[in-house]
Amino acid sequence: MGKLIPHSLRIAYLNLQRNKRRSVLSVLIVAIAIFALTSAGGFGLYTYDSLKQSTARDTGHLTISQPGFFEKDEEMPLANGLADSQQITQRLIANEQVRGVQPRIEFTGLVSNGNKSTIFVGTGVNEREFDMKGPFLDVREGKTLSSIQSSRYDPSEPEVMLGVDLARNLNVSPGDWVTLLATTSDGALNAYDYKVRGIYSTGIPELDKRQLYLHIRSAQALLNSDKVSTLSVFLFETEQTLQMKNWVEQQLAGLPLKQAVEVTPWQDRAFFYIKVKGLYDRIFGIMGAVMALVVFVALFNTMTMSVTERTREIGTLSALGTYPKEIVSGFVRESAVLAVIGSAIGGVLSLAVSLLLLVIDVQMPPPPGRTETYPLNIYFSPELLSMTALGVLGICVLAAWLSASKGVKKPITEALIYV
């Protein structure tokens, strides 16, 4: 074992044991800094990933629409809709990396329980839409929309799902009936009765007060059009978004479409994700700078005290012909050993906390603008740990070099009689 460890590192480790209390304190400072940075960074990675998945599952990894669909308003419902949705879906769904292609219809109108009416923001979807959303849709009562191909589906009882606050405002529950009134694509008024199938929550109060889902066929019948607003392409891997965007654009270019279309990746619609990521990046950057300063000051003080206490030793080594750079490199190695040991301990602590939070359910309070709590998780990232450890190692080496460089400049005669 001794042959595997260089002689210089063994000497550095033995020198650190000459003052165990100070060495242990320095190791703890480094370990705490590593633990704090990797834990905070791991929480940031978990937040980024959650927001990324939430946005991609809500809007789709890719959205196919008419050019400028999200920038301009429609004079009539589905005026900017897609008329070739079936043709596009059949072409894209053949790719094994595509999980699903879901049509959507966005429209507004009035919903009434017979006594009270209020404005709604409706979304026409297929029943498979809710499989794509997964855990990011919280069904409070009832069930999601039925499949119209199911033998149990009754066409005389079209279904609707209401946001929890919208249902509370209308005082309805699953099994009750509501009436939707909307403007058709021709500019006329149309109304249908729908049976409440389920009540859900998005976690955003503003959406829960207005939003509802109904089947895509029901929305087309209400709006008197066979168009859809957009097509949402869901992938198995979020990391493949940009690659698949190029493939989808190539496939669309080869289709004889009646209108021009564009492909929008989820990043271009993830406004909340972008703002939160920017905020967290600044917070973690400031935190990292503060922790780096703390580590530097602590290690600089430790190495300065070590150099001062060993002034006579430095003088003796100089008198024996040891070069100043060799003496400085000895202190640098000691500091590097402290950094490596502290980083290892901090990394183990971060991994332990990350695993512990997978077992213990710790709920975080709702973020601004939301009503739902969420579990606290911390991702353990070997890449983040490596980058943090290298940064701390560089700080420790710099602190040791500055302290030792100042110490070896003392004349040999003064160093030998230093008390």
Secondary structure by P-SEA (a helix, b strand, c coil): ccccccaaaaaaaaaaaccaaaaaaaaaaaaaaaaaaaaaaaaaaaaaaaaaaaaaaacccccccccccccccccccccccccaaaaaaaaaaccccccbbbbbbbbbbbbbcccbbbbbbbbbbcccccccccccccccccccccccccccccccbbbbbbcaaaaaaacccccbbbbbbbbccccbbbbbbbcccccccccccccccbbbbccaaaaaaaaccccccbbbbbbccccaaaaaaaaaaaaaaaccccbbbbbbcccccaaaaaaaaaaaaaaaaaaaaaaaaaaaaaaaaaaaaaaaaaaaaaaaaaaacccaaaaaaaaaaaaaaaaaaaaaaaaaaaaaaaaaaacbbbbbcccccccbbbbbbbbbcaaaaaaaaaaaaaaaaaaaaaaaaaaacccaaaaaacc
